Structures are given as C-alpha cells and as structure tokens.
Amino acid sequence: PLIRRDGELSPATWDEALEVVAKGLISIKKKNGPQSLAFLGSSKCTVEENYIFQKMARVIFSTNNVDNGSYGSEKAVINLINEKLIGGDRIKPLSGLEKAEIIFVIGADPTQSVPVVGYCLKRASNMKGIPLIVADPRKTGLVSFSSLWLPLAPHSDYAMINALAAILYKRRSYYTDFINKFTKGFDLYSDGLSSVDLKKVSRVTGLSIELMEKAADLIEGKKIAFVIGHGIMQQRYGTLAMDALLNLALMTGSLGGDGQGIYLLARENNQMGAWDMGAAPDFLPGRQSLNNDIIRKHWEQNWEVKLSPDPGLNIIRMIEEAEKRNLKALYIMGENPLRSLPQPERISNALNNLELLIVQDILKNETTQLADVILPGAAFSEKGGTFTNLEGRIQSFEPVVSPPGEAKPDWEILDLLFTKMGYSKKYSSLKDIRAEISYLVPMYSELGGNGGETWIKETGNLRLFHPDREGEPIHFSPVIKTGDERSDEDYPFTAILGSLRYHLGSGTRTSYSDRIKAFGLKGEVEISSEDGARFNLKEGDRVRISSPYGSIIREVMLKKDLRSGLIFIPMAFHNNDSRQLIELTQLGEADSPGWKECKVKVEKLET
C-alpha cells in the first residue's frame, strides 16, 4: 500500500492505509453528507467483489453514487431493453447463433472487439450457411463472410433500420399473430413507416435504394438474430437506433426464441456481472430498480439499513460534481478513468479537486499517480471468484499463483475495510459472500453450489413471449424525425474510433505486455486512398488529427475500401490519446454527440 505524504506517495502498512481510508471517508461523510462520496466499481473485478463494493457504498455510506467501468459500453441501451422488454430476451448463449435464420450485425466488428463472437459468426456463415448482413461504415473482418454489406454513413443507423422496416411493411411482410398477441402501438408505428422517404434515407445513409431492398429481401419472412456493438451503443443516436431495432424485432416476431433476438456485445470479462451485482447508480443487485418500493424494502430488511430511492451519480456525473467541488471523495476499484474516458485533462483536473482519492488496482497507471491512497489488489489468476460473460455464463475460478508482494484479493481488502469501519458483518471467505448473493439475488441462486463448473444464469423474462402469456403488451415506439448531419468546413472528416484485437480496452493492462509490444503496432490512422491522393499523403506519413477538444499525431495507412471523408483511429495506442478528440458527455442524452465518432481535420506534418 501507498499513502501520499507531503505530496509524495510512500510505502505504508495495510493497517495504516486502511485507517486513512476509513477515517477519511467517514469524516467526509460526516462533514459533507453521503452525496459527497462516490464509488467506481469494476467490470474486471469479480461478481463477489462488485457485490460487497456497492454494498459498502449503500450500507455504510448511505449513497447510491455507484458505477462501474463499463458505463460507456451499454448502460443506456441496457436500460432501454429492460424498460421495453421487462428484462426479457436479454441473455443468450452464443450457440444460438448457429440456429439463426439470418444474422444482422450492426455497429460491431466482433472479429476485433470480441473475437470469440467473431469466430461464432464466421462458423455460422461458413459451416451452417446462415445469411449474414453487416451494417458498418468500414469494411470489417466479417464482410468477406457476409451475404450483404451495408456501408452506411456514421450516425445513420436509425434511418436505415426504419427504411428496412418500411420496405417490409409496404410488402405486408410482418408477423401479424405475434404483433396482435404480444404488442401494442403497431398502428402508430406503421403510420410512421408509411411516411419514410427512401430517397431521403438513401441520401442520408449513402446506401442505394436497391441495396436496402436486397437487405429486406434477405430478412423477409425470417426470425432475425441482431448482433449489436459499440457502434450503436456509443453513438449519437444509439438509443434511437436500439429502439428502431427493437421495433424491427417485434415487427418480425424475432424475440423470445432460440437463434433470434438481441445479442449485445460485452468486451470486458465481468461487464455483465458488475451490472448484475448493482454496481450502478440506479439499480440494486439483480438489476432491480431502486425506485420500486417493494424491492427496496426487501433489501432494507436484509441489509438492516434505510436506502434512498433516488438514483446516484454515474461516472460522468461524478466527474462533473468533482469539477464543481461538490464531490469530495472517490473510491476507484479496478478502473483507470484517466485513460479510459474522454478528455483526460478534464478528468485529471476534476480528480485533483477531490479531498480524498482512493485507487485499488493491480498496476500503476495514470489514475494511481493522482491517488492519495493506493491499495494493491490481485489479478484474476491470483484470487478466487466468479465472472459472468455476455452469454450470462457464470464461471467460478480458483487462484493459480499467490498475489505478488503485499497485494491482496480485492474482496479481502473490502472485508478489512468493513471491519475498520465498524460493520458487524464479516466475510471470512468467498463462500460467505456467495451465500449472501445466492440468497438475495434470484438469478444467482446457484452461486457457490457448482464448485468449479459453469452454468447459464436465468435468461430473463422469456415468459413475456410464451403462447399462454397474459399481461401488459410491449409497445412499439413511434418513428420520429432526426436532424440531418451538418457539414463542418473546419473539421471536414468524420473519425471513427474503434478497437483492434490486441488492445480490447484502453490499454491499461495490455500496454504492459511484451508479446503485444513485439508485434510493433503503431496504431496508424486509416485514410481512404482517394483522400490520400487529394491531400498528397502516402503510407507512413505523419499527420496531426484535430477536433474541437484536442489533437493527436499518427502515421498514415491508406485504405482502398474506406469511403472518402472517413478516417479510422484505433484506440488504446499512445496512452489511448484518441480519447482527447471526444467530448465527455452523458451517453444516451439528446445533446450527446456520442463517443464513437467525431468531426476532425487532418494536417500533414513535414518530416
């Protein structure tokens, strides 16, 4: 452990470090109230660790200011699906892709971002002959395996999806029985489809009407498996596009069965588990709503504490409140927001405003450099625990080596803190934590009972689509008009930020890997050959890429199959400096430009 003394981080004993943390947090709460504290959990730490981390925030410090590092991946989309489908059709085993009638991949390049899903899709196409549609501005690794590529313009997914639905509606190709039994609002939705102007959509998306007709030909009369990535979840119109996809799924009856429905891509090993354990500002473990009085009372009785019904701060709001000096303390476990979030200089200034910054992690990183206390945690191979992957597959594991030096498993650190802060309940083992989770969280009722095995948790409210179901129907959302993309003479290019399989996150961990370094990757910016000729650029030239928020320098890689006006910047390279180009905004809000694309200019640098 390290404690900052006289501006410098210096070694300390565990007892000293935990004493500083406990006294500091308690003092700040007493002086400024619970809203002055915040807790950032981890999509890399275990199910058990995220559970007791959020419990510490809510039970000891009376705050819902809890989030985790996968906020930028899918939170707004998850909320939309939960609200619209009442949790149904959310978790699906990947084996179902091989049973699909057709697969529609949109806003995703799983060959790079989630390679195991990329493999499943290639296998479904090659071995099973399942038609595959890829909608992406770039020619991704799946295009050569696809039946059709839709190279649409950035931010135009919503218009394209509605156009496909409009074509199907005009052909009267929709699942009437499913719509009548399980849905409501189709008349209003279909009125909107009738007014869709395909010529305008063609102009906005850059797709010909003939190409959209071909896509409609492929999906007509079929149940669709939708594979959805960050190109939807982090874009400007992401929630609108997701709503349109849910409409299309309802219209075609593509929900509630095997080999159909929504497959959300999760890049982090325990992204799903962190959400499941309530490492979020607006729901409790089991993804149960905070503002539901019955649910909240259940947790109050079991935790013997009064819980606030008001949602807490997510990570973006935490930064904003730190900027205003309203947030006084932040406890970060297993995340590096200074590297992973947009506008790192802004993040740094906000964190420097805090009275107390606690960082619990396995490696020195950009955020630990600002910490007042560093608590050394253990990596997955150095501790036991459980992860939940994107299928909902719960996987328990045991340590294979001991933690280095004085590092401890994160759950042990948190348990020691519980004791330091006078909390009567002590978790002497993972078994104790698992027993509490399995008792209180129905979807994890088998936790701890399967030894080292894996199993698929409850898959959501599939009874929603059972033939004998009675209850509230699912509502179609009406088609709405969106504004046209405005051109900007000062920033004429659209930059797409994406992943390469070598660095799936921000590079905090993989940048330490000698094997990855040996590949000699430079993170070159991809520019179309047409634009390269126009600006007299050749392979290897150095360029400055600037947005209204910052600039970076990269070498050039020319691409013949990239459309003019687009550039692609791989993330995680050069300390993940590409995040300097994006504005830190609240994903899913109407005025957010998203984190996936931004307007930039490109200037050649003289050698």
Secondary structure in CASP SS format (residue, H / E / C, confidence):
PFRMAT SS
TARGET T0000
AUTHOR 0000-0000-0000
METHOD secondary structure of the structure
MODEL  1
P C 1.00
L E 1.00
I E 1.00
R E 1.00
R E 1.00
D C 1.00
G C 1.00
E E 1.00
L E 1.00
S E 1.00
P E 1.00
A C 1.00
T C 1.00
W H 1.00
D H 1.00
E H 1.00
A H 1.00
L H 1.00
E H 1.00
V H 1.00
V H 1.00
A H 1.00
K H 1.00
G H 1.00
L H 1.00
I H 1.00
S H 1.00
I H 1.00
K H 1.00
K H 1.00
K H 1.00
N H 1.00
G C 1.00
P H 1.00
Q H 1.00
S H 1.00
L E 1.00
A E 1.00
F E 1.00
L E 1.00
G E 1.00
S C 1.00
S C 1.00
K C 1.00
C C 1.00
T C 1.00
V H 1.00
E H 1.00
E H 1.00
N H 1.00
Y H 1.00
I H 1.00
F H 1.00
Q H 1.00
K H 1.00
M H 1.00
A H 1.00
R H 1.00
V H 1.00
I H 1.00
F C 1.00
S C 1.00
T C 1.00
N C 1.00
N C 1.00
V E 1.00
D E 1.00
N E 1.00
G C 1.00
S C 1.00
Y H 1.00
G H 1.00
S H 1.00
E H 1.00
K H 1.00
A H 1.00
V H 1.00
I H 1.00
N H 1.00
L H 1.00
I H 1.00
N H 1.00
E H 1.00
K H 1.00
L H 1.00
I C 1.00
G C 1.00
G C 1.00
D C 1.00
R C 1.00
I C 1.00
K C 1.00
P C 1.00
L H 1.00
S H 1.00
G H 1.00
L H 1.00
E H 1.00
K H 1.00
A C 1.00
E C 1.00
I E 1.00
I E 1.00
F E 1.00
V E 1.00
I E 1.00
G C 1.00
A C 1.00
D C 1.00
P H 1.00
T H 1.00
Q H 1.00
S H 1.00
V C 1.00
P H 1.00
V H 1.00
V H 1.00
G H 1.00
Y H 1.00
C H 1.00
L H 1.00
K H 1.00
R H 1.00
A H 1.00
S H 1.00
N H 1.00
M C 1.00
K C 1.00
G C 1.00
I C 1.00
P C 1.00
L E 1.00
I E 1.00
V E 1.00
A E 1.00
D C 1.00
P C 1.00
R C 1.00
K C 1.00
T C 1.00
G C 1.00
L C 1.00
V H 1.00
S H 1.00
F H 1.00
S C 1.00
S C 1.00
L E 1.00
W E 1.00
L E 1.00
P C 1.00
L C 1.00
A C 1.00
P C 1.00
H C 1.00
S C 1.00
D H 1.00
Y H 1.00
A H 1.00
M H 1.00
I H 1.00
N H 1.00
A H 1.00
L H 1.00
A H 1.00
A H 1.00
I H 1.00
L H 1.00
Y H 1.00
K H 1.00
R C 1.00
R C 1.00
S C 1.00
Y C 1.00
Y C 1.00
T H 1.00
D H 1.00
F H 1.00
I H 1.00
N H 1.00
K H 1.00
F H 1.00
T E 1.00
K E 1.00
G C 1.00
F H 1.00
D H 1.00
L H 1.00
Y H 1.00
S H 1.00
D H 1.00
G H 1.00
L H 1.00
S H 1.00
S C 1.00
V C 1.00
D C 1.00
L H 1.00
K H 1.00
K H 1.00
V H 1.00
S H 1.00
R H 1.00
V H 1.00
T H 1.00
G C 1.00
L C 1.00
S C 1.00
I H 1.00
E H 1.00
L H 1.00
M H 1.00
E H 1.00
K H 1.00
A H 1.00
A H 1.00
D H 1.00
L H 1.00
I H 1.00
E C 1.00
G C 1.00
K C 1.00
K C 1.00
I E 1.00
A E 1.00
F E 1.00
V E 1.00
I E 1.00
G C 1.00
H H 1.00
G H 1.00
I H 1.00
M H 1.00
Q C 1.00
Q E 1.00
R C 1.00
Y C 1.00
G H 1.00
T H 1.00
L H 1.00
A H 1.00
M H 1.00
D H 1.00
A H 1.00
L H 1.00
L H 1.00
N H 1.00
L H 1.00
A H 1.00
L H 1.00
M H 1.00
T C 1.00
G C 1.00
S C 1.00
L C 1.00
G C 1.00
G C 1.00
D C 1.00
G C 1.00
Q C 1.00
G E 1.00
I E 1.00
Y E 1.00
L E 1.00
L C 1.00
A C 1.00
R C 1.00
E C 1.00
N C 1.00
N C 1.00
Q H 1.00
M H 1.00
G H 1.00
A H 1.00
W H 1.00
D H 1.00
M C 1.00
G C 1.00
A C 1.00
A C 1.00
P C 1.00
D C 1.00
F E 1.00
L E 1.00
P C 1.00
G C 1.00
R C 1.00
Q E 1.00
S E 1.00
L C 1.00
N C 1.00
N C 1.00
D H 1.00
I H 1.00
I H 1.00
R H 1.00
K H 1.00
H H 1.00
W H 1.00
E H 1.00
Q H 1.00
N H 1.00
W H 1.00
E C 1.00
V C 1.00
K C 1.00
L C 1.00
S C 1.00
P C 1.00
D C 1.00
P C 1.00
G C 1.00
L C 1.00
N C 1.00
I H 1.00
I H 1.00
R H 1.00
M H 1.00
I H 1.00
E H 1.00
E H 1.00
A H 1.00
E H 1.00
K C 1.00
R C 1.00
N C 1.00
L C 1.00
K C 1.00
A E 1.00
L E 1.00
Y E 1.00
I E 1.00
M E 1.00
G C 1.00
E C 1.00
N C 1.00
P H 1.00
L H 1.00
R H 1.00
S H 1.00
L C 1.00
P C 1.00
Q C 1.00
P H 1.00
E H 1.00
R H 1.00
I H 1.00
S H 1.00
N H 1.00
A H 1.00
L H 1.00
N H 1.00
N C 1.00
L C 1.00
E C 1.00
L E 1.00
L E 1.00
I E 1.00
V E 1.00
Q E 1.00
D E 1.00
I C 1.00
L C 1.00
K C 1.00
N C 1.00
E C 1.00
T C 1.00
T H 1.00
Q H 1.00
L H 1.00
A C 1.00
D C 1.00
V E 1.00
I E 1.00
L E 1.00
P E 1.00
G C 1.00
A C 1.00
A C 1.00
F H 1.00
S H 1.00
E H 1.00
K C 1.00
G C 1.00
G E 1.00
T E 1.00
F E 1.00
T E 1.00
N C 1.00
L C 1.00
E C 1.00
G C 1.00
R E 1.00
I E 1.00
Q E 1.00
S E 1.00
F E 1.00
E C 1.00
P C 1.00
V C 1.00
V C 1.00
S C 1.00
P C 1.00
P C 1.00
G C 1.00
E C 1.00
A C 1.00
K C 1.00
P C 1.00
D H 1.00
W H 1.00
E H 1.00
I H 1.00
L H 1.00
D H 1.00
L H 1.00
L H 1.00
F H 1.00
T H 1.00
K H 1.00
M C 1.00
G C 1.00
Y C 1.00
S C 1.00
K C 1.00
K C 1.00
Y C 1.00
S C 1.00
S C 1.00
L H 1.00
K H 1.00
D H 1.00
I H 1.00
R H 1.00
A H 1.00
E H 1.00
I H 1.00
S H 1.00
Y H 1.00
L H 1.00
V C 1.00
P H 1.00
M H 1.00
Y H 1.00
S C 1.00
E C 1.00
L C 1.00
G C 1.00
G C 1.00
N C 1.00
G C 1.00
G C 1.00
E C 1.00
T E 1.00
W E 1.00
I E 1.00
K C 1.00
E C 1.00
T C 1.00
G C 1.00
N C 1.00
L H 1.00
R H 1.00
L H 1.00
F H 1.00
H C 1.00
P C 1.00
D C 1.00
R C 1.00
E C 1.00
G C 1.00
E C 1.00
P C 1.00
I E 1.00
H E 1.00
F C 1.00
S C 1.00
P C 1.00
V C 1.00
I C 1.00
K C 1.00
T C 1.00
G C 1.00
D C 1.00
E C 1.00
R C 1.00
S C 1.00
D C 1.00
E C 1.00
D C 1.00
Y C 1.00
P C 1.00
F E 1.00
T E 1.00
A E 1.00
I E 1.00
L E 1.00
G E 1.00
S C 1.00
L E 1.00
R C 1.00
Y C 1.00
H E 1.00
L C 1.00
G C 1.00
S C 1.00
G C 1.00
T C 1.00
R C 1.00
T H 1.00
S H 1.00
Y H 1.00
S C 1.00
D H 1.00
R H 1.00
I H 1.00
K H 1.00
A C 1.00
F C 1.00
G C 1.00
L C 1.00
K C 1.00
G C 1.00
E C 1.00
V E 1.00
E E 1.00
I E 1.00
S E 1.00
S H 1.00
E H 1.00
D H 1.00
G H 1.00
A H 1.00
R H 1.00
F C 1.00
N C 1.00
L C 1.00
K C 1.00
E C 1.00
G C 1.00
D C 1.00
R E 1.00
V E 1.00
R E 1.00
I E 1.00
S E 1.00
S E 1.00
P C 1.00
Y C 1.00
G E 1.00
S E 1.00
I E 1.00
I E 1.00
R E 1.00
E E 1.00
V E 1.00
M E 1.00
L E 1.00
K E 1.00
K C 1.00
D C 1.00
L C 1.00
R C 1.00
S C 1.00
G C 1.00
L E 1.00
I E 1.00
F E 1.00
I E 1.00
P E 1.00
M C 1.00
A C 1.00
F C 1.00
H H 1.00
N H 1.00
N H 1.00
D H 1.00
S H 1.00
R H 1.00
Q H 1.00
L H 1.00
I C 1.00
E C 1.00
L C 1.00
T C 1.00
Q C 1.00
L C 1.00
G C 1.00
E C 1.00
A C 1.00
D C 1.00
S C 1.00
P C 1.00
G E 1.00
W C 1.00
K C 1.00
E E 1.00
C E 1.00
K E 1.00
V E 1.00
K E 1.00
V E 1.00
E E 1.00
K E 1.00
L C 1.00
E C 1.00
T C 1.00
END
